[in-house]
Amino acid sequence: MISLLDLLRRIDAGELSPQDAIRASHEAIGRIDDEIRAFVHVDVTARAAPEGPLRGVAVGVKDIIDTADMPTEMGSEIYAGWRPKADAPVVTALKRAGATPIGKTATTAFAHLDPTPTRNPRNTGHTPGGSSSGSAAAVAAGMVPLALGTQTGGSIIRPASFCGTAAIKPSYRLLPSVGVKCFSWALDTVGLFAATVPDLAFGLAAIAGRPELKLDDETDAPRIGLVTQDFAGEPEPDSAAALGHTVREAERAGAKVQSMGLPAVVAEAWRVHPTLQDFEAKQALAWEYAAHREQIPLKLRQHLDEAQPIDAAAYDAARSTAHRARGALDEVFADLDVLLTFSAPGPAPETLAATGNARFNRLWTLLGVPCVNVPGYIGATGLPVGVQIVAPFGRDREALAAARFVELALGAG
């Protein structure tokens, strides 16, 4: 993988020009992407900006995010060749920070479950996850140092775990979702993939215009609550081993870790996530469903069929539960800095016909809190398995700092 910070250090030292860095990403895409298929469009004319904190940084942009100078096809034949008039605000923010959007990365259709052709760089017979399949794979394969993804259930954290990258789903709306194809307006969250947690922090700080998000060299030992999300089912052995190993290494490095449960209303929020998501999805995709139902891929089409009977009363009840759960979660953090939990049920499944399960992610998306996938553990299958750090809403720097502590404790990054 390409470390964003190492790249910028080389540029600052005069060892590499910004344009040479962009050229290197173009060359890597040319060498690798025929096999990995992370990109659905590459801007071969893309050039480095002359200034900005991210000058020389090539960025993959998930193909549900509008770009004026590249197509935005949303993984669907319905939008084949579609070119928006304007960049999404998050793409404008990238460019203002000096980054170069180099291409559009593969997404499952409308960021749902029907898989892309993208392969996992760690083992090409395994899924890279979804829906941000191409963004995770592009970073993991060393084609770009930074990529944009989105998460409605587990579409950032899960593919990061499967592909072995760092990733952050920030607090809800820290990055703008305007100009991103909507699936669920109460859940859709824009986030980032990078090689290491400090790379994430620097990238997020630059894009969001929040310099306070950048990490210092020193990392304090956090107070960690260990949460296994029993209501979400049992993990596979490799995920259980990854979490246990992380606890031991974090404690050895000085962290205080305590096992804990979650309030009943939080578990209930996990159960109502699909009600809230799907009631909004059937409205967000109402035109596509009415005008082009047969062109919608099978899994999403069936999902939208099943969503049609969800009524406003059930939706309102789900929103109320989510609101109460957010309050209850605030109390959980009274004596803790962060929570530690699974990033995914296990390593990437050995299939290209599915993208894995979001059951360990969807609660935190519903509650709007920042989550970071921390790589560094390799399971018995030889594939990466991440762990997930969760912090209170708006405490994104604390999430990143704790994730960096864990990353160092694991000997990664």
ZAMARGU-4260 file (C-alpha; in steps of 0.2 Angstrom, whole numbers, plus 5000, padded with zeros to 4 digits):
<rodrens>
0) 5000/5000/5000 | 5005/5018/4998 | 5006/5028/5014 | 4999/5046/5010 | 5010/5053/5024
5) 5026/5045/5017 | 5021/5051/4999 | 5019/5069/5006 | 5035/5068/5015 | 5044/5063/4999
10) 5036/5078/4990 | 5040/5090/5003 | 5058/5084/5003 | 5060/5087/4984 | 5062/5068/4981
15) 5046/5067/4971 | 5036/5080/4962 | 5017/5080/4964 | 5015/5076/4946 | 5027/5061/4947
20) 5016/5054/4961 | 5001/5055/4951 | 5010/5047/4936 | 5015/5033/4948 | 4997/5030/4952
25) 4992/5029/4934 | 5006/5017/4931 | 5000/5006/4946 | 4983/5006/4939 | 4989/5001/4922
30) 4999/4986/4929 | 4987/4980/4942 | 4969/4984/4938 | 4966/4972/4924 | 4966/4959/4937
35) 4959/4968/4952 | 4945/4978/4943 | 4944/4991/4956 | 4941/5006/4944 | 4927/5008/4932
40) 4934/5024/4924 | 4951/5032/4925 | 4955/5050/4920 | 4971/5048/4910 | 4973/5067/4909
45) 4972/5069/4928 | 4986/5080/4934 | 4993/5086/4951 | 4987/5102/4958 | 5002/5115/4961
50) 4998/5117/4980 | 4987/5111/4995 | 4990/5099/5009 | 4985/5084/4997 | 4995/5089/4982
55) 5001/5074/4973 | 4988/5063/4981 | 4978/5052/4969 | 4961/5048/4975 | 4949/5035/4970
60) 4931/5041/4971 | 4917/5029/4973 | 4905/5029/4958 | 4890/5034/4967 | 4898/5051/4970
65) 4895/5065/4957 | 4910/5070/4947 | 4908/5083/4933 | 4923/5078/4923 | 4920/5059/4924
70) 4905/5048/4922 | 4894/5043/4938 | 4886/5027/4934 | 4881/5020/4951 | 4885/5002/4946
75) 4869/5002/4936 | 4866/5001/4917 | 4852/5013/4920 | 4865/5027/4922 | 4877/5021/4909
80) 4887/5035/4902 | 4878/5048/4914 | 4889/5064/4917 | 4883/5075/4931 | 4885/5094/4928
85) 4894/5097/4945 | 4905/5089/4957 | 4898/5083/4974 | 4904/5095/4987 | 4916/5082/4995
90) 4924/5080/4978 | 4926/5099/4977 | 4933/5098/4995 | 4946/5086/4989 | 4951/5097/4974
95) 4952/5112/4986 | 4964/5102/4997 | 4975/5099/4982 | 4971/5081/4979 | 4968/5073/4962
100) 4953/5063/4959 | 4961/5050/4947 | 4946/5039/4943 | 4929/5031/4949 | 4930/5015/4959
105) 4918/5001/4957 | 4902/5001/4968 | 4888/4988/4970 | 4873/4994/4961 | 4866/5009/4970
110) 4878/5004/4985 | 4867/4989/4989 | 4872/4970/4989 | 4874/4964/4970 | 4892/4962/4969
115) 4904/4971/4957 | 4918/4962/4947 | 4931/4968/4959 | 4943/4956/4967 | 4951/4956/4984
120) 4970/4960/4981 | 4974/4949/4996 | 4967/4934/4987 | 4958/4936/4970 | 4946/4922/4973
125) 4938/4931/4988 | 4926/4946/4989 | 4933/4963/4993 | 4917/4967/5002 | 4905/4980/4997
130) 4897/4992/4993 | 4914/5002/4992 | 4922/4987/4984 | 4933/4997/4972 | 4939/5010/4984
135) 4945/4997/4997 | 4953/4986/4983 | 4962/5001/4975 | 4970/5006/4991 | 4974/4988/4997
140) 4982/4985/4980 | 4993/5001/4981 | 4985/5010/4966 | 4981/5025/4976 | 4985/5031/4993
145) 4967/5038/4997 | 4949/5033/4992 | 4932/5039/4995 | 4918/5027/5001 | 4901/5027/5008
150) 4892/5017/5022 | 4874/5014/5025 | 4876/4998/5034 | 4894/4992/5033 | 4900/4997/5016
155) 4917/5006/5022 | 4922/4996/5038 | 4918/4978/5031 | 4928/4980/5015 | 4942/4988/5024
160) 4943/4973/5035 | 4942/4961/5021 | 4956/4970/5011 | 4967/4975/5026 | 4966/4994/5025
165) 4963/5007/5037 | 4946/5016/5035 | 4935/5028/5044 | 4916/5030/5044 | 4916/5048/5052
170) 4902/5055/5062 | 4886/5057/5053 | 4888/5072/5041 | 4905/5076/5045 | 4908/5075/5026
175) 4894/5081/5015 | 4883/5068/5007 | 4875/5080/4995 | 4879/5074/4977 | 4880/5056/4983
180) 4867/5044/4976 | 4855/5042/4991 | 4850/5025/4998 | 4845/5031/5015 | 4846/5049/5020
185) 4847/5046/5038 | 4861/5034/5037 | 4872/5037/5021 | 4889/5043/5027 | 4905/5047/5017
190) 4921/5041/5023 | 4939/5036/5018 | 4951/5022/5015 | 4970/5023/5017 | 4985/5013/5022
195) 4986/5018/5040 | 4977/5027/5053 | 4988/5043/5053 | 4985/5043/5034 | 4966/5043/5037
200) 4968/5057/5050 | 4978/5068/5039 | 4966/5065/5024 | 4950/5068/5034 | 4958/5084/5042
205) 4962/5091/5025 | 4946/5087/5016 | 4935/5092/5030 | 4945/5108/5034 | 4947/5102/5052
210) 4966/5102/5056 | 4962/5097/5074 | 4959/5079/5067 | 4977/5076/5063 | 4986/5065/5075
215) 5002/5069/5085 | 5016/5057/5087 | 5011/5053/5105 | 4996/5042/5108 | 4989/5041/5125
220) 4982/5024/5132 | 4963/5024/5130 | 4950/5017/5141 | 4942/5004/5130 | 4925/4995/5132
225) 4925/4978/5124 | 4908/4975/5115 | 4904/4958/5106 | 4887/4964/5100 | 4879/4947/5105
230) 4863/4952/5097 | 4871/4952/5080 | 4876/4934/5081 | 4892/4924/5083 | 4908/4929/5074
235) 4919/4917/5065 | 4934/4910/5073 | 4946/4922/5065 | 4936/4937/5070 | 4935/4931/5088
240) 4954/4928/5087 | 4957/4945/5080 | 4947/4953/5094 | 4956/4943/5108 | 4973/4946/5101
245) 4969/4965/5100 | 4964/4965/5118 | 4979/4957/5124 | 4991/4968/5114 | 4982/4984/5119
250) 4983/4979/5137 | 5001/4975/5136 | 5003/4993/5128 | 4995/5001/5143 | 4976/5002/5138
255) 4963/4998/5151 | 4950/4986/5143 | 4934/4981/5151 | 4921/4969/5144 | 4903/4976/5144
260) 4886/4974/5138 | 4875/4987/5129 | 4858/4994/5135 | 4843/4984/5128 | 4837/4999/5118
265) 4854/4999/5109 | 4851/4981/5104 | 4833/4986/5098 | 4841/4999/5087 | 4851/4986/5079
270) 4835/4976/5075 | 4826/4992/5068 | 4840/4997/5056 | 4833/4988/5041 | 4816/4996/5044
275) 4822/5014/5044 | 4835/5010/5030 | 4822/5001/5018 | 4808/5014/5021 | 4820/5027/5015
280) 4827/5017/5001 | 4810/5013/4993 | 4808/5032/4992 | 4826/5036/4987 | 4825/5024/4972
285) 4807/5026/4968 | 4810/5033/4951 | 4822/5019/4946 | 4810/5006/4953 | 4795/5013/4944
290) 4803/5016/4927 | 4817/5003/4926 | 4813/4989/4938 | 4819/4975/4927 | 4836/4984/4925
295) 4839/4984/4944 | 4850/4970/4949 | 4841/4955/4957 | 4846/4957/4975 | 4842/4975/4975
300) 4826/4972/4965 | 4820/4959/4978 | 4825/4970/4992 | 4815/4984/4985 | 4800/4973/4982
305) 4800/4968/5001 | 4802/4986/5006 | 4786/4992/4998 | 4774/4987/5013 | 4784/4996/5026
310) 4773/5010/5032 | 4776/5027/5040 | 4771/5021/5057 | 4784/5007/5058 | 4797/5020/5051
315) 4793/5033/5064 | 4794/5020/5078 | 4811/5015/5071 | 4817/5033/5071 | 4811/5035/5089
320) 4821/5019/5094 | 4836/5026/5086 | 4835/5042/5095 | 4833/5034/5112 | 4848/5022/5108
325) 4859/5037/5104 | 4855/5044/5121 | 4858/5027/5130 | 4875/5026/5121 | 4881/5042/5127
330) 4879/5035/5145 | 4889/5020/5140 | 4904/5032/5136 | 4903/5040/5153 | 4919/5031/5159
335) 4926/5026/5143 | 4935/5034/5128 | 4930/5021/5115 | 4922/5004/5111 | 4931/4990/5103
340) 4922/4977/5093 | 4922/4966/5077 | 4924/4974/5060 | 4916/4960/5051 | 4910/4942/5055
345) 4926/4935/5048 | 4939/4936/5034 | 4933/4939/5016 | 4922/4925/5010 | 4929/4914/4996
350) 4916/4920/4983 | 4914/4934/4971 | 4895/4932/4971 | 4892/4940/4988 | 4900/4955/4998
355) 4898/4948/5015 | 4887/4953/5030 | 4886/4970/5039 | 4879/4964/5055 | 4893/4970/5066
360) 4893/4988/5057 | 4875/4993/5055 | 4871/4998/5073 | 4885/5011/5073 | 4880/5018/5056
365) 4862/5020/5063 | 4869/5029/5079 | 4879/5041/5068 | 4895/5038/5078 | 4913/5038/5071
370) 4920/5020/5067 | 4938/5016/5062 | 4944/4999/5055 | 4961/4995/5062 | 4971/4982/5051
375) 4985/4972/5058 | 4979/4954/5061 | 4980/4940/5049 | 4969/4925/5052 | 4972/4907/5050
380) 4967/4908/5032 | 4981/4920/5028 | 4968/4934/5025 | 4967/4951/5035 | 4954/4953/5049
385) 4951/4970/5056 | 4944/4976/5072 | 4933/4991/5074 | 4935/5006/5086 | 4919/5016/5090
390) 4919/5033/5098 | 4905/5045/5104 | 4897/5056/5091 | 4908/5071/5086 | 4923/5063/5094
395) 4932/5058/5078 | 4949/5063/5083 | 4947/5052/5099 | 4942/5038/5088 | 4957/5040/5077
400) 4969/5042/5091 | 4963/5026/5100 | 4963/5017/5083 | 4982/5023/5081 | 4986/5017/5098
405) 4978/5000/5094 | 4987/5000/5077 | 5004/5002/5085 | 5000/4989/5098 | 4997/4977/5084
410) 5013/4981/5076 | 5005/4988/5061 | 5007/5005/5052
</rodrens>
